Amino acid sequence: MLKQLKFLAYFLCALGLSVLIACSSQTANNTSSAPTTTTTASQPAHGGRKININSAILSELDKLEAKLGVPALSNKIQASRPYGKTEELVAKNVINQAQFDQIKDMVTIEDIKLEGEARDVDYMTKLGLMKGHLYVAKELLDLQKPDQAEPHIGHPVEEIYADVEEQLNDRKVPEFKDPLIALQDEVKAGAKNASKVASGYDTSIKAIDTAINALPESQRQNPAFVLQVINGLLDTANSEYGAAIANNKITQVIEYQDSRGFVLYANELYKGISDAMLKTQPDAHQVISTKMAELTTTWAGVTPPATPAKTSDQVSALVKEIEGNTQKVAKAS
């Protein structure tokens, strides 16, 4: 009997030790899988990714401005950098706690590393934003308004270029920051030399097109890919338009003009794939082309109207409908 009791005791001890080892192993595995501070994003560049308040360009920060309806919030966020945590938006008196609670799920301080197609979409979208800025700058220069054109020429070089510079180097794209700066300087000086301004504009547009053409032609002609870029442009245009309006008036002219430029280029991109869309996705093409045309009527010209043609909610609804149909195309491809 005594031997049996000893055997039972040894057995229970061995069982307890094995359970302890298993638990320790499980704990170690859980610890080793803790998240790092760098996020790898596989979704489209504008598919709900959080906004890094330490590094986002103004056009991305404008999404927060539009969400909260706080004038010049983008500049306030940028001026109070760096942030050690997102809650410092409140601690630094950029916004109050109630406002932070509305956007806390939209912001981060973590670096976001894009890979694969998401990286390509982000790259082409940022270059598209550059073209949109230059498009409205050209319209304003044609109206002899260099003072209004200058901020739009400044955005690509001061804000967006640094955000794509690493990718430009990776893709062996020739540097074109200097031509952008030269054009900006000419316009800052009053755009007195019209031929020099025109030449600088053409050089800048061609340089951006060269950068876009670093992507494979098959990708640039793929409707599913191009539609993701269009979504990014429209998403940003929607935010800019929302930031431009207050009390049913366009109070921020630059944001209104930015949104116009981004929609102009989005339309240009869609025309390039419209034939393919008509052949392969006729139903989606009908909706997208109709809604894009309706969206475009929001901006009758580069000079804002006395009363907005559409409310920010109406613009958001059109953008959502376009994006919903582009997602159908992506699923079908």
Kinemage of the C-alpha trace (Angstrom):
@kinemage 1
@onewidth
@group {chain A} dominant
@subgroup {mainchain}
@vectorlist {calphas} color= white
{ca met a 1} P 0.000 0.000 0.000
{ca leu a 2} L 2.822 2.353 0.936
{ca lys a 3} L 4.492 1.690 -2.420
{ca gln a 4} L 1.266 2.522 -4.217
{ca leu a 5} L 0.947 5.825 -2.346
{ca lys a 6} L 4.550 6.761 -3.204
{ca phe a 7} L 3.945 5.932 -6.857
{ca leu a 8} L 0.826 8.104 -6.869
{ca ala a 9} L 2.743 10.994 -5.291
{ca tyr a 10} L 5.542 10.749 -7.881
{ca phe a 11} L 2.961 10.626 -10.673
{ca leu a 12} L 1.172 13.739 -9.441
{ca cys a 13} L 4.462 15.621 -9.083
{ca ala a 14} L 5.506 14.703 -12.615
{ca leu a 15} L 2.107 15.757 -13.965
{ca gly a 16} L 2.287 19.114 -12.180
{ca leu a 17} L 5.799 19.738 -13.514
{ca ser a 18} L 4.711 19.021 -17.118
{ca val a 19} L 1.779 21.430 -16.796
{ca leu a 20} L 4.090 24.113 -15.398
{ca ile a 21} L 6.512 23.683 -18.302
{ca ala a 22} L 3.704 23.869 -20.837
{ca cys a 23} L 2.347 27.088 -19.283
{ca ser a 24} L 5.834 28.633 -19.271
{ca ser a 25} L 6.283 27.745 -22.936
{ca gln a 26} L 2.908 29.281 -23.821
{ca thr a 27} L 3.783 32.499 -21.937
{ca ala a 28} L 7.102 32.753 -23.768
{ca asn a 29} L 5.370 32.335 -27.123
{ca asn a 30} L 2.827 35.036 -26.285
{ca thr a 31} L 5.574 37.412 -25.205
{ca ser a 32} L 7.595 36.902 -28.368
{ca ser a 33} L 4.614 37.827 -30.553
{ca ala a 34} L 4.106 41.283 -29.033
{ca pro a 35} L 3.468 43.929 -31.726
{ca thr a 36} L 6.270 46.191 -32.878
{ca thr a 37} L 5.963 49.940 -33.382
{ca thr a 38} L 6.000 49.584 -37.150
{ca thr a 39} L 2.817 48.554 -38.890
{ca thr a 40} L 2.909 46.715 -42.185
{ca ala a 41} L -0.137 47.692 -44.209
{ca ser a 42} L -1.342 45.480 -46.993
{ca gln a 43} L -4.581 47.380 -47.615
{ca pro a 44} L -4.879 50.211 -50.145
{ca ala a 45} L -3.134 53.413 -49.137
{ca his a 46} L -6.407 55.149 -48.459
{ca gly a 47} L -8.399 52.185 -47.197
{ca gly a 48} L -8.935 53.270 -43.603
{ca arg a 49} L -5.262 53.476 -42.597
{ca lys a 50} L -4.606 55.594 -39.521
{ca ile a 51} L -3.080 59.048 -39.883
{ca asn a 52} L 0.377 59.509 -38.379
{ca ile a 53} L 0.168 62.918 -36.721
{ca asn a 54} L 3.971 63.171 -36.656
{ca ser a 55} L 4.559 62.672 -40.372
{ca ala a 56} L 1.284 62.994 -42.353
{ca ile a 57} L 1.169 65.643 -45.065
{ca leu a 58} L -1.351 68.465 -44.722
{ca ser a 59} L -3.760 66.863 -47.178
{ca glu a 60} L -4.018 63.832 -44.866
{ca leu a 61} L -4.324 65.979 -41.740
{ca asp a 62} L -7.173 67.812 -43.458
{ca lys a 63} L -9.251 64.649 -42.944
{ca leu a 64} L -9.115 65.376 -39.218
{ca glu a 65} L -9.916 69.030 -39.846
{ca ala a 66} L -12.947 68.082 -41.914
{ca lys a 67} L -14.087 65.538 -39.331
{ca leu a 68} L -14.008 68.041 -36.473
{ca gly a 69} L -14.812 71.217 -38.389
{ca val a 70} L -11.930 73.088 -36.749
{ca pro a 71} L -10.463 75.771 -39.066
{ca ala a 72} L -6.700 75.493 -39.713
{ca leu a 73} L -6.463 72.363 -37.537
{ca ser a 74} L -4.014 70.736 -39.966
{ca asn a 75} L -1.535 73.558 -39.476
{ca lys a 76} L -2.008 73.460 -35.700
{ca ile a 77} L -1.251 69.736 -35.622
{ca gln a 78} L 1.829 70.227 -37.779
{ca ala a 79} L 3.091 73.180 -35.706
{ca ser a 80} L 2.919 71.206 -32.442
{ca arg a 81} L 5.017 68.247 -33.626
{ca pro a 82} L 6.505 65.974 -32.427
{ca tyr a 83} L 4.055 63.973 -30.357
{ca gly a 84} L 5.094 61.206 -27.954
{ca lys a 85} L 1.559 59.853 -27.929
{ca thr a 86} L -1.683 60.770 -29.652
{ca glu a 87} L -3.179 62.099 -26.407
{ca glu a 88} L -0.698 64.983 -26.609
{ca leu a 89} L -3.047 66.585 -29.120
{ca val a 90} L -5.054 67.455 -26.016
{ca ala a 91} L -2.076 68.078 -23.718
{ca lys a 92} L -0.638 70.571 -26.221
{ca asn a 93} L -4.013 72.319 -26.572
{ca val a 94} L -4.341 71.487 -30.265
{ca ile a 95} L -7.852 70.102 -29.640
{ca asn a 96} L -9.943 69.413 -26.555
{ca gln a 97} L -10.767 66.032 -25.035
{ca ala a 98} L -14.218 65.798 -26.612
{ca gln a 99} L -12.723 66.438 -30.048
{ca phe a 100} L -9.959 63.912 -29.460
{ca asp a 101} L -12.526 61.280 -28.547
{ca gln a 102} L -14.050 61.737 -32.023
{ca ile a 103} L -10.785 61.073 -33.881
{ca lys a 104} L -8.750 58.875 -31.533
{ca asp a 105} L -9.358 55.817 -33.714
{ca met a 106} L -8.141 57.729 -36.795
{ca val a 107} L -4.717 58.784 -35.482
{ca thr a 108} L -1.433 57.156 -34.551
{ca ile a 109} L 2.236 57.976 -33.944
{ca glu a 110} L 3.421 54.611 -35.269
{ca asp a 111} L 5.331 54.401 -38.517
{ca ile a 112} L 3.317 52.699 -41.212
{ca lys a 113} L 5.253 50.568 -43.672
{ca leu a 114} L 3.468 49.908 -46.934
{ca glu a 115} L 4.339 46.904 -49.057
{ca gly a 116} L 3.385 45.461 -52.415
{ca glu a 117} L 0.501 47.004 -54.298
{ca ala a 118} L -0.459 49.245 -51.369
{ca arg a 119} L 2.941 50.922 -51.648
{ca asp a 120} L 2.462 51.460 -55.397
{ca val a 121} L -1.022 52.905 -54.866
{ca asp a 122} L 0.286 55.295 -52.212
{ca tyr a 123} L 3.141 56.359 -54.510
{ca met a 124} L 0.913 57.116 -57.495
{ca thr a 125} L -1.699 58.813 -55.315
{ca lys a 126} L 0.876 61.179 -53.817
{ca leu a 127} L 2.148 62.030 -57.302
{ca gly a 128} L -1.476 62.543 -58.352
{ca leu a 129} L -1.925 65.027 -55.514
{ca met a 130} L 1.098 66.903 -56.867
{ca lys a 131} L -0.520 67.109 -60.301
{ca gly a 132} L -3.817 68.262 -58.798
{ca his a 133} L -2.061 71.111 -57.016
{ca leu a 134} L -0.294 72.147 -60.202
{ca tyr a 135} L -3.496 71.967 -62.255
{ca val a 136} L -5.250 74.576 -60.113
{ca ala a 137} L -2.057 76.639 -59.942
{ca lys a 138} L -2.053 76.787 -63.750
{ca glu a 139} L -5.708 77.893 -63.789
{ca leu a 140} L -4.920 80.674 -61.335
{ca leu a 141} L -1.835 81.754 -63.279
{ca asp a 142} L -3.957 81.966 -66.420
{ca leu a 143} L -6.271 84.288 -64.474
{ca gln a 144} L -3.263 86.450 -63.539
{ca lys a 145} L -3.464 85.469 -59.870
{ca pro a 146} L 0.092 84.379 -58.971
{ca asp a 147} L -0.457 85.116 -55.270
{ca gln a 148} L -3.237 82.497 -55.178
{ca ala a 149} L -1.289 80.089 -57.384
{ca glu a 150} L 1.848 80.111 -55.221
{ca pro a 151} L 0.514 77.976 -52.314
{ca his a 152} L -0.573 75.272 -54.761
{ca ile a 153} L 2.872 75.210 -56.358
{ca gly a 154} L 4.424 75.187 -52.894
{ca his a 155} L 2.541 72.120 -51.624
{ca pro a 156} L 4.212 69.577 -53.941
{ca val a 157} L 7.725 70.710 -53.079
{ca glu a 158} L 7.274 71.673 -49.422
{ca glu a 159} L 4.883 68.953 -48.356
{ca ile a 160} L 4.589 65.955 -50.671
{ca tyr a 161} L 8.030 65.542 -52.223
{ca ala a 162} L 9.692 64.419 -48.985
{ca asp a 163} L 6.931 61.856 -48.541
{ca val a 164} L 7.751 60.126 -51.841
{ca glu a 165} L 11.475 60.830 -52.049
{ca glu a 166} L 12.508 57.413 -50.747
{ca gln a 167} L 10.289 55.699 -53.298
{ca leu a 168} L 11.639 57.930 -56.072
{ca asn a 169} L 15.148 56.804 -55.192
{ca asp a 170} L 14.110 53.147 -54.986
{ca arg a 171} L 12.507 53.361 -58.435
{ca lys a 172} L 15.513 55.179 -59.960
{ca val a 173} L 13.424 58.247 -60.811
{ca pro a 174} L 15.449 61.394 -61.627
{ca glu a 175} L 15.274 64.075 -58.938
{ca phe a 176} L 12.801 66.861 -59.736
{ca lys a 177} L 12.672 68.879 -56.522
{ca asp a 178} L 14.857 71.625 -58.008
{ca pro a 179} L 12.515 72.343 -60.957
{ca leu a 180} L 9.607 72.586 -58.519
{ca ile a 181} L 11.537 75.061 -56.383
{ca ala a 182} L 12.508 77.095 -59.449
{ca leu a 183} L 8.865 77.302 -60.524
{ca gln a 184} L 7.806 78.312 -57.027
{ca asp a 185} L 10.439 81.065 -56.947
{ca glu a 186} L 9.246 82.462 -60.292
{ca val a 187} L 5.646 82.585 -59.090
{ca lys a 188} L 6.652 84.075 -55.725
{ca ala a 189} L 8.355 86.864 -57.658
{ca gly a 190} L 5.046 87.675 -59.331
{ca ala a 191} L 5.238 85.398 -62.377
{ca lys a 192} L 6.533 88.335 -64.414
{ca asn a 193} L 8.348 86.173 -66.943
{ca ala a 194} L 5.418 84.302 -68.474
{ca ser a 195} L 7.529 82.104 -70.765
{ca lys a 196} L 9.786 81.053 -67.894
{ca val a 197} L 6.768 80.191 -65.744
{ca ala a 198} L 5.181 78.203 -68.567
{ca ser a 199} L 8.420 76.329 -69.181
{ca gly a 200} L 8.821 75.589 -65.484
{ca tyr a 201} L 5.271 74.310 -65.267
{ca asp a 202} L 5.703 72.000 -68.263
{ca thr a 203} L 8.985 70.688 -66.861
{ca ser a 204} L 7.375 69.962 -63.497
{ca ile a 205} L 4.383 68.150 -65.003
{ca lys a 206} L 6.642 66.065 -67.266
{ca ala a 207} L 8.845 65.167 -64.278
{ca ile a 208} L 5.830 63.945 -62.298
{ca asp a 209} L 4.643 61.942 -65.305
{ca thr a 210} L 8.115 60.381 -65.562
{ca ala a 211} L 7.856 59.376 -61.913
{ca ile a 212} L 4.410 57.842 -62.491
{ca asn a 213} L 5.728 55.977 -65.532
{ca ala a 214} L 8.256 54.245 -63.282
{ca leu a 215} L 5.344 51.948 -62.444
{ca pro a 216} L 4.817 49.110 -64.949
{ca glu a 217} L 2.547 50.059 -67.838
{ca ser a 218} L 0.375 47.009 -67.175
{ca gln a 219} L -0.277 48.332 -63.679
{ca arg a 220} L -1.033 51.855 -64.847
{ca gln a 221} L -3.598 50.497 -67.296
{ca asn a 222} L -5.176 48.063 -64.848
{ca pro a 223} L -8.626 49.417 -63.861
{ca ala a 224} L -8.532 47.719 -60.438
{ca phe a 225} L -5.233 49.457 -59.624
{ca val a 226} L -6.132 52.850 -61.097
{ca leu a 227} L -9.460 52.866 -59.255
{ca gln a 228} L -7.600 52.547 -55.961
{ca val a 229} L -5.601 55.655 -56.868
{ca ile a 230} L -8.806 57.456 -57.850
{ca asn a 231} L -10.296 56.505 -54.484
{ca gly a 232} L -7.309 58.035 -52.739
{ca leu a 233} L -7.621 61.265 -54.702
{ca leu a 234} L -11.374 61.508 -54.099
{ca asp a 235} L -10.974 60.689 -50.428
{ca thr a 236} L -8.525 63.564 -50.062
{ca ala a 237} L -10.688 65.875 -52.192
{ca asn a 238} L -13.651 65.048 -49.977
{ca ser a 239} L -11.681 65.980 -46.857
{ca glu a 240} L -10.388 69.199 -48.407
{ca tyr a 241} L -13.873 70.222 -49.495
{ca gly a 242} L -15.241 69.502 -46.023
{ca ala a 243} L -12.490 71.658 -44.504
{ca ala a 244} L -13.308 74.469 -46.963
{ca ile a 245} L -16.936 74.907 -45.905
{ca ala a 246} L -18.376 76.468 -42.763
{ca asn a 247} L -21.916 77.741 -42.239
{ca asn a 248} L -22.812 76.949 -45.852
{ca lys a 249} L -20.038 79.204 -47.125
{ca ile a 250} L -16.626 78.493 -48.617
{ca thr a 251} L -14.393 80.014 -45.976
{ca gln a 252} L -11.122 78.290 -46.918
{ca val a 253} L -10.412 79.073 -50.569
{ca ile a 254} L -7.178 77.060 -50.792
{ca glu a 255} L -8.894 73.875 -49.595
{ca tyr a 256} L -11.701 74.397 -52.112
{ca gln a 257} L -9.142 74.786 -54.889
{ca asp a 258} L -7.143 71.766 -53.701
{ca ser a 259} L -10.227 69.584 -53.852
{ca arg a 260} L -10.970 70.816 -57.378
{ca gly a 261} L -7.469 69.909 -58.550
{ca phe a 262} L -7.633 66.400 -57.105
{ca val a 263} L -10.998 65.735 -58.749
{ca leu a 264} L -9.705 67.059 -62.081
{ca tyr a 265} L -6.881 64.530 -62.046
{ca ala a 266} L -9.159 61.737 -60.803
{ca asn a 267} L -11.392 62.394 -63.829
{ca glu a 268} L -8.365 62.319 -66.113
{ca leu a 269} L -7.334 58.938 -64.720
{ca tyr a 270} L -10.815 57.519 -65.125
{ca lys a 271} L -10.977 58.565 -68.774
{ca gly a 272} L -7.839 56.511 -69.317
{ca ile a 273} L -9.557 53.308 -68.151
{ca ser a 274} L -13.141 54.059 -69.194
{ca asp a 275} L -13.010 51.920 -72.353
{ca ala a 276} L -11.733 48.922 -70.412
{ca met a 277} L -14.376 49.490 -67.732
{ca leu a 278} L -17.126 49.675 -70.343
{ca lys a 279} L -16.053 46.310 -71.783
{ca thr a 280} L -15.442 44.401 -68.570
{ca gln a 281} L -17.571 46.144 -65.925
{ca pro a 282} L -20.383 47.975 -67.755
{ca asp a 283} L -22.686 48.295 -64.734
{ca ala a 284} L -19.986 49.687 -62.453
{ca his a 285} L -18.773 51.941 -65.277
{ca gln a 286} L -22.249 53.425 -65.695
{ca val a 287} L -22.512 54.291 -62.009
{ca ile a 288} L -18.944 55.555 -61.613
{ca ser a 289} L -18.990 57.738 -64.731
{ca thr a 290} L -22.396 59.199 -63.814
{ca lys a 291} L -21.410 59.949 -60.222
{ca met a 292} L -18.035 61.351 -61.259
{ca ala a 293} L -19.788 63.745 -63.641
{ca glu a 294} L -22.187 64.767 -60.885
{ca leu a 295} L -19.326 65.210 -58.432
{ca thr a 296} L -17.446 67.435 -60.857
{ca thr a 297} L -20.306 69.956 -60.961
{ca thr a 298} L -19.355 70.886 -57.390
{ca trp a 299} L -16.469 72.929 -58.823
{ca ala a 300} L -17.737 75.122 -61.658
{ca gly a 301} L -14.416 76.935 -61.673
{ca val a 302} L -11.246 77.590 -59.733
{ca thr a 303} L -12.819 80.679 -58.152
{ca pro a 304} L -15.245 79.616 -55.387
{ca pro a 305} L -18.928 80.504 -55.833
{ca ala a 306} L -20.749 82.661 -53.289
{ca thr a 307} L -22.797 79.626 -52.225
{ca pro a 308} L -21.416 76.066 -52.441
{ca ala a 309} L -22.935 74.046 -55.287
{ca lys a 310} L -23.091 71.035 -52.960
{ca thr a 311} L -22.880 70.510 -49.234
{ca ser a 312} L -19.992 68.527 -47.802
{ca asp a 313} L -22.461 65.726 -46.976
{ca gln a 314} L -23.588 65.560 -50.607
{ca val a 315} L -19.979 65.376 -51.809
{ca ser a 316} L -19.232 62.652 -49.242
{ca ala a 317} L -22.235 60.643 -50.398
{ca leu a 318} L -21.102 60.793 -54.043
{ca val a 319} L -17.555 59.790 -53.131
{ca lys a 320} L -18.846 56.858 -51.069
{ca glu a 321} L -21.006 55.660 -53.942
{ca ile a 322} L -18.065 55.805 -56.348
{ca glu a 323} L -15.824 53.969 -53.891
{ca gly a 324} L -18.483 51.305 -53.315
{ca asn a 325} L -18.578 50.507 -57.023
{ca thr a 326} L -14.782 50.509 -57.348
{ca gln a 327} L -14.667 47.878 -54.608
{ca lys a 328} L -16.976 45.702 -56.694
{ca val a 329} L -14.511 45.979 -59.561
{ca ala a 330} L -11.625 45.023 -57.258
{ca lys a 331} L -13.493 41.911 -56.059
{ca ala a 332} L -14.285 40.893 -59.622
{ca ser a 333} L -10.699 41.270 -60.848
